[in-house]
Amino acid sequence: MSSVMKKIGCKMILLTLLVAVAGASLFGAQMSVSAAQSSSTVSNAKPDREAHSLNEASGLTAFIDGIMKVHMDNFKIPGAVISIVKDGELLLAKGYGHSNLEEGQLANPETDLFRIASTTKLFTWTAVMQLVEQGKIDLDKDVNTYLKTVKIPKTYSEPITMRHLMTHTAGFEEGGVGYQITTDPKKLPVSISETLAKHMPARVRPPGEMLSYSNYGAAIAGLIVEEVSGTSYNDYIQKHIFDPLDMKYAAVQEPIPASLEPFAIPGYVRENGAYVAKPPTFEGGFRPAGSAAVSAIDMAHFMIAHLQNGRYGEKQILKPETAFLMQTPAFQFHKSLPAMGLGFYELNMNGTRVISHGGADLQFNTELYLVPDKKIGIFVSYNGGDGALAADGLAKAFLERYFPVEEVSLPLISTELENSVQKYAGSYQFTRRNHTDIDKFYSFMTKISIAASDNRLFIGSGAEQQVFEPIGPDVFQQVGGTERIGFRTDESGKVTHLLLDFLPSMPLERTQLLDQTTFWFPLLGISAVLFITVLTGFFYRRREINVMPKAQKWAVRLSVATAVWALATCVATLVVVMNMDLLVRLSRITQSLNLYLFMPIILVGLTLAMIVMSVLAWKNKYWTVLKRVHFTLVALSAGILSLFFYYWNLLGWQFG
């Protein structure tokens, strides 16, 4: 699973309330944002000062020790490992805290197998590029050319290519409810091809148009590695990456091979003030996107290879030009913002270009950072707590200490830029979301709202609010900080997309009217009030209702039944669907969810009956005009609620 959703929570607490594959309920930590007054010369970095030397091993160790101690206390992390490399050498490898609390086992960077989740994709992309070197894969050829057991539908005239998969621009929707992971090892091993054929997401945009991070796309790439090489994915990664890099404590196989089982470690969550070990999650047929468990020192070998043009010791896993190509921008949202390479994504950290990939599952958080220009790599992994925020803070502190940059003044803002900020205001939603399955409902609350005032843009509110001012066409700089946001516009100048530079793999697009909470909430609120008036009216008018003619009496009873059922369905939606545990949601379809899905269908039946009865009420002049209007409004409210369930794919059993 990807770590990007956690980063949103770390940067802007509940600016987005997601959950999505990799996603939902992964928010938690918060970060205070400065609201300093703007200036035409906002600093891009800390003031210039002397850099510390990385040649001082004791100084580096003491520095990292200090950071890790603070982070593990503040972010409730039970155990962590880190490895840092430079110029082909291991500078630091160390464990912190415990990898197994029950056994009192201290974290060991040499042998402990920390789950790295989506960082696994770097192995998959490296394998793909090895086959590209051999002429067995063309980056710009239709992937259906290489697929034997699964075929991608020709939804658009443009085919999906390997370049699209590696840059996450294939155009797949997101999915995962009921099938993305499992905690049952008896269900393993699972065929990649069978899984991908059974759970194929829809193609929702033309390939190459816009980035939308996709676990499915990475899994397809892993399947292509299997079918082109004639070797299983597990065996290919072992033979062509792990073995030549002397990665002895590494596996993509699920469950972990028996020979490495003694080195597997549990992940933890915090419950009632204590760490609780949770069962491991397995990716099954999606393992090319996130199944690996690796030691910190072995990941150091992998980082060295990518920093040394594909070479580790005497072994060359990639040609220099191939390694360079992977690190070169391949898709760029905006020229002033970080780009997506072939597998790696760029970050701008403290004025330094970093290429990176992270990963997170329900217990583990991992980040890998490479600084190609400095030949430096940092790998850090945590077995619980808010690791995503800790990793980001560690990397920035490291770069600030050892590679401080000079203060850079931002350009003066033209009047034209200052007067055009209003067009950027509005609601935005992630391109990485579902459109066709029940998963779609989990993006209902996942929006970022941007407000514009006094030539500035504002995201969030209160202590978490971030303020941005324009520094160029469609680009804004954080006031008092270094983060940037950028926008895309269409030919008419209308704003279509947003990108946050700390989430370069997760663009957002303008929220359409029917996707906006501001559209649905008033309608749902008014409907709920009308349903409640039906119930209170029935309670206070029981005697009057009892003496009504039979047809009118049944009409009132129908409205009461509809109101009760509508309100019950709304409550059940919150309790059963919205509040479902993430692990449960992504691993199985529960009986409660299956039973719940009858409720919207019954509501539709009641709504149709209400509409028919409304016609009869007006035709036969039931009650007073005011009461007929009220009855009709209740019918319309039931219709609105039914449309809500239909639009958000809660009407029927729409599983991916």
Secondary structure by P-SEA (a helix, b strand, c coil): ccaaaaaaaaccccccccccccccccccbbbbbbbccccccccccccbbbbbbccaaaaaaaaaaaaaaaaaaaaccccbbbbbbccccccccccccccccccccccccccccccccccaaaaaaaaaaaaaaacccccccccccccccccccccccccccaaaaaacccbbbbbbcccccccccccccccaaaaaaaccccccccccccccccaaaaaaaaaaaaaaacccaaaaaaaccccccccccccccccccccccccbbbbbbbcccbbbbbcccccccccccccccccaaaaaaaaaaaaacccccccccccaaaaaaaacccccccccbbbbcccbbbbbcccbbbbbcccccccbbbbbbbcccccbbbbbbbcccaaaaaaaaaaaaaaaacccccbbbbccccaaaaacccccbbbbbbcccccccccccccccbbbbbbbcccbbbccccccbbbbbbccccbbbcccccccccccccccccccccccccccccccccccccccccccaaaaaaaaaaaaaaaaaaaaaaaaaaaccaaaaaaaaaaaaaaaaaaaaaaaaacccccccaaaaaccccaaaaaaaaaaaaaaaaaaaaaaaaaaaaaaccccaaaaaaaaaaaaaaaaaaaaaaaacccccccc
